[in-house]
Amino acid sequence: MSRDFLINGRRDGCISPFDRGFAYGDGVFRTLPVRDGTPHCWERHYRKLCEDCKVLGIVCPPEEVLAADIAMLVNAGEDATVKIVITRGESIRGYAVPALAQPMRTVIRTPDQTYAPDNASEGVKLHLCALRLSHQPKLAGVKHLNRLENVLARMEWVDAQFADGLLLDVDDHVIECTMSNIFIRTGTQLTTPDISRCGVAGVTRERILELAPLLACQAVIADFKLEQLFAADEVIICNSLYGAWQVRELKGKVWPRGGLATELREHLLLNDTRTA
């Protein structure tokens, strides 16, 4: 399946050099799987887009418009990966927001994302990133287009043995990975970092917090540092494309194989109650 895209619903559309997403990263995005032609957990992803647009003061396109774009790009019965980008639209120059900005939407289809089978069956190894995430509570949780911290962090390794990189903040709290959220299990407590100062609120993170009671776990959102992570019984990373993987190794620390990631993947693959 070739790459394909729509810009404001048109295959012949183009991005203006005056677009504020291009110039300033003034916009938001979401990436999600499409299974058998149906966007997985669509209602959740659309709600997140709306929430993130609201933080930036951007009018999010109607749900039916974006759903129609996806339907134009992915045929019934197909699997694919879709990325939705919403920017504020054009302005001439300067940071001031134009009074009548017209948001621009881009929907991109790429082939269904595939990963090494061992990532799910054996677990993954993480790189500990030297880069530290800065605090900006106004943008915390938002999947905005300013992702230079992630880009610089991802440049820290080229070794394919690392599936992702662990990111700490300026106070050395564990926050997330470059493309994933993270959980630690200690006994029956399943903890994910507080992202009220920085980090992205992922849809799969949200779903795992809701699923925890079904797995006899107590879900907690709290600050923790590397010492607590290294002392955890299991470490799990997650995103919307691969579901959940166990972390088997970080900085020489090796965890025994556990079953939580497999259980989570099985639950996450089920149709979500908020899927359109």
GICOR-V294960 format. One record per residue. N is the residue number from 0. RES is the residue in one letter. PSI is psi in degrees with one decimal (NA if undefined). Layout:
n=N res=RES psi=PSI
n=N res=RES psi=PSI
//
This chain:
n=0 res=M psi=125.0
n=1 res=S psi=164.3
n=2 res=R psi=146.6
n=3 res=D psi=155.8
n=4 res=F psi=160.4
n=5 res=L psi=137.6
n=6 res=I psi=115.5
n=7 res=N psi=41.1
n=8 res=G psi=5.0
n=9 res=R psi=135.9
n=10 res=R psi=-24.2
n=11 res=D psi=14.5
n=12 res=G psi=164.2
n=13 res=C psi=159.2
n=14 res=I psi=124.1
n=15 res=S psi=143.9
n=16 res=P psi=-13.2
n=17 res=F psi=0.9
n=18 res=D psi=133.5
n=19 res=R psi=-21.6
n=20 res=G psi=-41.3
n=21 res=F psi=-43.1
n=22 res=A psi=-37.8
n=23 res=Y psi=-2.1
n=24 res=G psi=28.4
n=25 res=D psi=78.9
n=26 res=G psi=-175.5
n=27 res=V psi=166.8
n=28 res=F psi=163.5
n=29 res=R psi=145.5
n=30 res=T psi=133.1
n=31 res=L psi=154.7
n=32 res=P psi=148.8
n=33 res=V psi=124.3
n=34 res=R psi=123.7
n=35 res=D psi=38.2
n=36 res=G psi=-0.9
n=37 res=T psi=124.6
n=38 res=P psi=125.4
n=39 res=H psi=132.6
n=40 res=C psi=39.6
n=41 res=W psi=-44.7
n=42 res=E psi=-39.1
n=43 res=R psi=-45.6
n=44 res=H psi=-40.6
n=45 res=Y psi=-41.1
n=46 res=R psi=-41.4
n=47 res=K psi=-41.5
n=48 res=L psi=-46.4
n=49 res=C psi=-43.7
n=50 res=E psi=-42.8
n=51 res=D psi=-40.8
n=52 res=C psi=-40.3
n=53 res=K psi=-40.1
n=54 res=V psi=-39.5
n=55 res=L psi=-5.2
n=56 res=G psi=30.5
n=57 res=I psi=139.4
n=58 res=V psi=117.5
n=59 res=C psi=135.6
n=60 res=P psi=151.0
n=61 res=P psi=149.8
n=62 res=E psi=-42.1
n=63 res=E psi=-27.6
n=64 res=V psi=-46.8
n=65 res=L psi=-39.3
n=66 res=A psi=-38.2
n=67 res=A psi=-38.2
n=68 res=D psi=-45.8
n=69 res=I psi=-41.4
n=70 res=A psi=-29.8
n=71 res=M psi=-28.5
n=72 res=L psi=-28.7
n=73 res=V psi=120.4
n=74 res=N psi=157.7
n=75 res=A psi=134.7
n=76 res=G psi=-8.3
n=77 res=E psi=151.4
n=78 res=D psi=140.8
n=79 res=A psi=174.1
n=80 res=T psi=133.1
n=81 res=V psi=134.5
n=82 res=K psi=130.3
n=83 res=I psi=127.2
n=84 res=V psi=126.5
n=85 res=I psi=122.2
n=86 res=T psi=166.3
n=87 res=R psi=-22.0
n=88 res=G psi=-158.7
n=89 res=E psi=151.7
n=90 res=S psi=160.7
n=91 res=I psi=-61.4
n=92 res=R psi=153.6
n=93 res=G psi=160.7
n=94 res=Y psi=-20.9
n=95 res=A psi=137.3
n=96 res=V psi=127.2
n=97 res=P psi=144.6
n=98 res=A psi=-32.1
n=99 res=L psi=43.0
n=100 res=A psi=136.8
n=101 res=Q psi=109.0
n=102 res=P psi=146.3
n=103 res=M psi=138.0
n=104 res=R psi=137.3
n=105 res=T psi=130.4
n=106 res=V psi=123.4
n=107 res=I psi=130.9
n=108 res=R psi=130.3
n=109 res=T psi=165.1
n=110 res=P psi=152.8
n=111 res=D psi=128.2
n=112 res=Q psi=131.0
n=113 res=T psi=148.5
n=114 res=Y psi=162.2
n=115 res=A psi=129.9
n=116 res=P psi=-31.9
n=117 res=D psi=-24.0
n=118 res=N psi=-39.4
n=119 res=A psi=-40.5
n=120 res=S psi=-35.0
n=121 res=E psi=-16.2
n=122 res=G psi=174.1
n=123 res=V psi=162.0
n=124 res=K psi=137.1
n=125 res=L psi=148.0
n=126 res=H psi=137.2
n=127 res=L psi=110.8
n=128 res=C psi=140.3
n=129 res=A psi=-32.3
n=130 res=L psi=140.7
n=131 res=R psi=134.9
n=132 res=L psi=133.6
n=133 res=S psi=161.1
n=134 res=H psi=132.1
n=135 res=Q psi=85.8
n=136 res=P psi=-30.6
n=137 res=K psi=-34.5
n=138 res=L psi=-1.2
n=139 res=A psi=132.7
n=140 res=G psi=-23.0
n=141 res=V psi=135.6
n=142 res=K psi=72.4
n=143 res=H psi=171.7
n=144 res=L psi=-6.4
n=145 res=N psi=86.9
n=146 res=R psi=28.2
n=147 res=L psi=-33.1
n=148 res=E psi=-43.3
n=149 res=N psi=-39.0
n=150 res=V psi=-47.5
n=151 res=L psi=-38.8
n=152 res=A psi=-41.8
n=153 res=R psi=-22.7
n=154 res=M psi=-7.7
n=155 res=E psi=-18.2
n=156 res=W psi=148.8
n=157 res=V psi=-8.1
n=158 res=D psi=121.7
n=159 res=A psi=-9.0
n=160 res=Q psi=-20.2
n=161 res=F psi=123.5
n=162 res=A psi=-24.9
n=163 res=D psi=174.5
n=164 res=G psi=134.8
n=165 res=L psi=131.4
n=166 res=L psi=129.6
n=167 res=L psi=163.0
n=168 res=D psi=-175.1
n=169 res=V psi=-15.9
n=170 res=D psi=12.7
n=171 res=D psi=21.8
n=172 res=H psi=140.4
n=173 res=V psi=131.5
n=174 res=I psi=-54.4
n=175 res=E psi=-172.9
n=176 res=C psi=176.4
n=177 res=T psi=-29.1
n=178 res=M psi=17.0
n=179 res=S psi=156.5
n=180 res=N psi=169.3
n=181 res=I psi=146.7
n=182 res=F psi=150.9
n=183 res=I psi=141.8
n=184 res=R psi=124.8
n=185 res=T psi=106.7
n=186 res=G psi=-124.6
n=187 res=T psi=7.4
n=188 res=Q psi=125.4
n=189 res=L psi=111.9
n=190 res=T psi=135.6
n=191 res=T psi=148.6
n=192 res=P psi=149.8
n=193 res=D psi=123.4
n=194 res=I psi=34.3
n=195 res=S psi=-9.5
n=196 res=R psi=-29.6
n=197 res=C psi=166.8
n=198 res=G psi=169.6
n=199 res=V psi=135.8
n=200 res=A psi=95.6
n=201 res=G psi=152.6
n=202 res=V psi=-41.0
n=203 res=T psi=-36.0
n=204 res=R psi=-46.9
n=205 res=E psi=-43.7
n=206 res=R psi=-39.4
n=207 res=I psi=-38.3
n=208 res=L psi=-36.6
n=209 res=E psi=-31.5
n=210 res=L psi=-20.6
n=211 res=A psi=-46.0
n=212 res=P psi=-29.8
n=213 res=L psi=-20.8
n=214 res=L psi=18.8
n=215 res=A psi=35.4
n=216 res=C psi=150.9
n=217 res=Q psi=118.9
n=218 res=A psi=132.2
n=219 res=V psi=138.5
n=220 res=I psi=118.1
n=221 res=A psi=155.9
n=222 res=D psi=141.6
n=223 res=F psi=159.7
n=224 res=K psi=-178.0
n=225 res=L psi=-35.2
n=226 res=E psi=-42.0
n=227 res=Q psi=-35.4
n=228 res=L psi=-46.2
n=229 res=F psi=-26.7
n=230 res=A psi=-5.7
n=231 res=A psi=154.8
n=232 res=D psi=-38.4
n=233 res=E psi=149.1
n=234 res=V psi=130.7
n=235 res=I psi=135.5
n=236 res=I psi=155.5
n=237 res=C psi=149.9
n=238 res=N psi=179.0
n=239 res=S psi=-18.8
n=240 res=L psi=-41.9
n=241 res=Y psi=-8.1
n=242 res=G psi=-102.0
n=243 res=A psi=137.4
n=244 res=W psi=144.9
n=245 res=Q psi=140.0
n=246 res=V psi=120.5
n=247 res=R psi=-24.4
n=248 res=E psi=139.4
n=249 res=L psi=121.2
n=250 res=K psi=41.9
n=251 res=G psi=-13.5
n=252 res=K psi=127.5
n=253 res=V psi=128.5
n=254 res=W psi=141.9
n=255 res=P psi=154.5
n=256 res=R psi=131.0
n=257 res=G psi=178.7
n=258 res=G psi=-3.0
n=259 res=L psi=-43.7
n=260 res=A psi=-40.6
n=261 res=T psi=-44.3
n=262 res=E psi=-42.2
n=263 res=L psi=-44.3
n=264 res=R psi=-41.1
n=265 res=E psi=-43.0
n=266 res=H psi=-39.1
n=267 res=L psi=-27.3
n=268 res=L psi=-21.3
n=269 res=L psi=153.1
n=270 res=N psi=127.1
n=271 res=D psi=146.4
n=272 res=T psi=-14.8
n=273 res=R psi=22.4
n=274 res=T psi=130.9
n=275 res=A psi=NA
//
